[in-house]
Amino acid sequence: MVTIRVEATPPPAASLGWLDAADRFLVEKLFQDPAEYVDHPVFHEPRAEQKLFGRRSVLPAGSTYFAEPERCGLHDGGRGGPLDANSERRLFQRFNYARMRVARLLQRYRGCCVPQPALRLVLAWLHRALILRGQLAQANIALVAAMAKRSRFGGLDPNEVISAGNYALLRSIDRFDCSRGFKFS
């Protein structure tokens, strides 16, 4: 796990009026928490972004989301069923690559304020990472229910057990290293 302390300065809140409330919340979190990702050898290969996403990312003017082609896989994974090992590895690589791009973009502005165009790019990579994290969670959510059914926690509400399991699932996704050759489940 690579952890990078964010030393960039957030833009003044008054200059963030072009963002919606959800993006303003993400900006606030970006500058409070360290940036983390799990490194992978594919990230250091030439044209890594094209290998992982199918083409170079295009950020439409004024948007904080990339224009995603259908074949890049951001909209086809995580439909509720388990993933095969290849699809799972690919989703984890994409997820951590997006997190790495967020960390590296923020690192560029160490000690200074992140300008609006760079902030839009950071948010686009962050949105991409969150979408991929959601797909990984959706594909593995049945694990939480199965573990909750098998486990007997005397006196605990089953909903609390499932809630704690969902949190553990998200933390596990954040820390999973697919380069070790194991399947996530």
C-alpha positions as CSV (number, residue, x, y, z in Angstrom):
1,M,0.0,0.0,0.0
2,V,1.4,3.4,-1.0
3,T,0.3,6.3,1.2
4,I,1.0,9.8,0.2
5,R,0.4,12.8,2.5
6,V,-1.5,15.5,0.6
7,E,0.5,18.6,0.9
8,A,-1.3,20.6,-1.8
9,T,-3.5,23.5,-0.7
10,P,-7.2,23.3,-1.4
11,P,-8.8,26.1,-3.4
12,P,-10.7,28.6,-1.3
13,A,-14.3,27.5,-0.7
14,A,-15.5,30.6,-2.4
15,S,-13.9,29.6,-5.7
16,L,-15.7,26.2,-5.7
17,G,-19.1,27.5,-6.7
18,W,-18.8,25.7,-10.1
19,L,-18.9,22.3,-8.3
20,D,-22.0,20.6,-7.0
21,A,-22.4,19.7,-3.3
22,A,-21.1,16.2,-3.7
23,D,-17.9,17.3,-5.5
24,R,-17.3,20.0,-2.9
25,F,-17.5,17.3,-0.2
26,L,-15.0,15.2,-2.2
27,V,-12.6,18.1,-2.5
28,E,-12.8,18.6,1.3
29,K,-12.0,14.9,1.9
30,L,-9.2,14.9,-0.7
31,F,-7.2,17.5,1.3
32,Q,-7.9,16.0,4.7
33,D,-7.0,12.3,4.1
34,P,-3.8,10.8,2.7
35,A,-4.0,9.5,-0.8
36,E,-3.6,5.7,-0.9
37,Y,-3.3,3.1,-3.6
38,V,-1.9,-0.4,-4.1
39,D,0.9,-0.3,-6.6
40,H,1.1,-2.7,-9.5
41,P,3.9,-3.4,-12.1
42,V,1.4,-2.6,-15.0
43,F,1.2,1.0,-13.8
44,H,4.8,1.6,-14.8
45,E,4.6,0.2,-18.3
46,P,4.4,2.5,-21.3
47,R,0.8,3.3,-22.2
48,A,-0.5,1.8,-19.0
49,E,-3.7,3.9,-19.1
50,Q,-4.5,2.7,-22.7
51,K,-3.8,-0.9,-21.6
52,L,-6.1,-0.7,-18.6
53,F,-8.9,1.5,-20.1
54,G,-8.7,0.9,-23.8
55,R,-7.8,4.4,-24.7
56,R,-6.6,7.7,-23.3
57,S,-9.1,9.3,-21.0
58,V,-11.1,12.2,-22.3
59,L,-12.4,14.9,-19.9
60,P,-15.2,16.9,-21.5
61,A,-15.0,20.7,-20.9
62,G,-16.6,21.7,-17.6
63,S,-17.1,18.1,-16.4
64,T,-15.6,16.2,-13.5
65,Y,-16.3,12.9,-15.1
66,F,-14.5,11.2,-18.0
67,A,-16.3,10.4,-21.2
68,E,-16.2,6.6,-20.8
69,P,-16.3,4.4,-23.9
70,E,-18.5,1.3,-23.5
71,R,-15.6,-1.1,-24.0
72,C,-13.4,0.3,-21.2
73,G,-15.4,-1.8,-18.7
74,L,-16.6,0.9,-16.2
75,H,-20.2,0.1,-17.0
76,D,-20.1,-3.7,-17.5
77,G,-18.7,-5.0,-14.3
78,G,-20.3,-5.5,-10.9
79,R,-23.8,-6.5,-12.0
80,G,-24.3,-8.6,-8.9
81,G,-22.6,-11.8,-9.9
82,P,-19.2,-13.1,-9.0
83,L,-16.4,-12.0,-11.2
84,D,-14.0,-14.4,-12.9
85,A,-10.4,-14.1,-11.8
86,N,-9.4,-12.1,-14.9
87,S,-12.2,-9.6,-14.7
88,E,-11.6,-9.1,-11.0
89,R,-7.8,-8.6,-11.5
90,R,-8.6,-6.0,-14.2
91,L,-11.1,-4.1,-12.1
92,F,-8.6,-4.0,-9.2
93,Q,-5.9,-2.7,-11.5
94,R,-8.1,0.0,-12.9
95,F,-9.3,1.0,-9.4
96,N,-5.8,1.3,-8.1
97,Y,-4.5,3.0,-11.2
98,A,-7.2,5.7,-10.8
99,R,-6.3,6.1,-7.2
100,M,-2.6,6.4,-8.1
101,R,-3.4,9.2,-10.7
102,V,-5.3,11.1,-7.9
103,A,-2.3,10.8,-5.6
104,R,0.2,11.8,-8.3
105,L,-1.8,14.8,-9.5
106,L,-2.1,16.1,-5.9
107,Q,1.6,15.5,-5.4
108,R,2.4,17.9,-8.3
109,Y,0.9,20.8,-6.4
110,R,2.8,20.2,-3.1
111,G,2.8,23.5,-1.2
112,C,0.6,25.4,-3.6
113,C,-3.1,25.7,-4.5
114,V,-4.5,23.3,-7.0
115,P,-5.8,25.2,-10.1
116,Q,-9.4,24.6,-11.4
117,P,-8.3,22.5,-14.5
118,A,-6.1,20.2,-12.4
119,L,-8.9,19.9,-9.8
120,R,-11.4,18.9,-12.5
121,L,-8.9,16.2,-13.6
122,V,-8.3,15.0,-10.0
123,L,-12.1,14.7,-9.4
124,A,-12.5,12.8,-12.7
125,W,-10.0,10.2,-11.6
126,L,-11.5,10.1,-8.2
127,H,-15.0,9.6,-9.6
128,R,-13.6,6.8,-11.8
129,A,-12.0,5.1,-8.7
130,L,-15.3,5.4,-6.8
131,I,-17.3,3.8,-9.7
132,L,-14.8,0.9,-9.9
133,R,-14.8,0.5,-6.1
134,G,-18.6,0.3,-6.2
135,Q,-18.5,-2.4,-8.9
136,L,-16.1,-4.4,-6.9
137,A,-18.3,-4.1,-3.8
138,Q,-21.4,-5.0,-5.8
139,A,-19.7,-8.1,-7.2
140,N,-18.7,-9.2,-3.7
141,I,-21.6,-8.1,-1.6
142,A,-23.0,-11.7,-1.4
143,L,-19.9,-12.5,0.7
144,V,-21.0,-10.2,3.4
145,A,-24.5,-11.8,3.6
146,A,-23.0,-15.3,3.6
147,M,-20.6,-14.5,6.4
148,A,-23.3,-12.8,8.4
149,K,-25.6,-15.9,8.1
150,R,-22.8,-18.3,9.1
151,S,-21.6,-16.2,12.1
152,R,-23.5,-16.1,15.3
153,F,-22.9,-12.9,17.2
154,G,-25.0,-13.3,20.3
155,G,-27.2,-10.3,21.0
156,L,-26.2,-8.3,18.0
157,D,-28.8,-7.1,15.5
158,P,-28.2,-8.9,12.1
159,N,-28.4,-5.5,10.4
160,E,-25.5,-4.2,12.5
161,V,-23.5,-7.3,11.5
162,I,-24.2,-6.7,7.8
163,S,-23.4,-3.0,8.2
164,A,-20.0,-3.8,9.8
165,G,-19.4,-6.4,7.1
166,N,-20.1,-3.9,4.4
167,Y,-17.6,-1.5,5.9
168,A,-15.0,-4.3,6.2
169,L,-15.7,-5.2,2.5
170,L,-14.9,-1.6,1.4
171,R,-11.8,-1.5,3.5
172,S,-10.7,-4.8,2.1
173,I,-11.2,-3.6,-1.5
174,D,-9.1,-0.5,-0.7
175,R,-6.2,-2.7,0.6
176,F,-6.4,-5.8,-1.7
177,D,-3.2,-6.5,-3.7
178,C,-4.2,-8.4,-6.9
179,S,-0.6,-8.8,-7.9
180,R,-0.1,-11.5,-5.3
181,G,-2.2,-13.9,-7.4
182,F,-5.1,-14.5,-5.1
183,K,-8.8,-14.1,-5.8
184,F,-10.4,-11.4,-3.6
185,S,-13.1,-13.7,-2.1
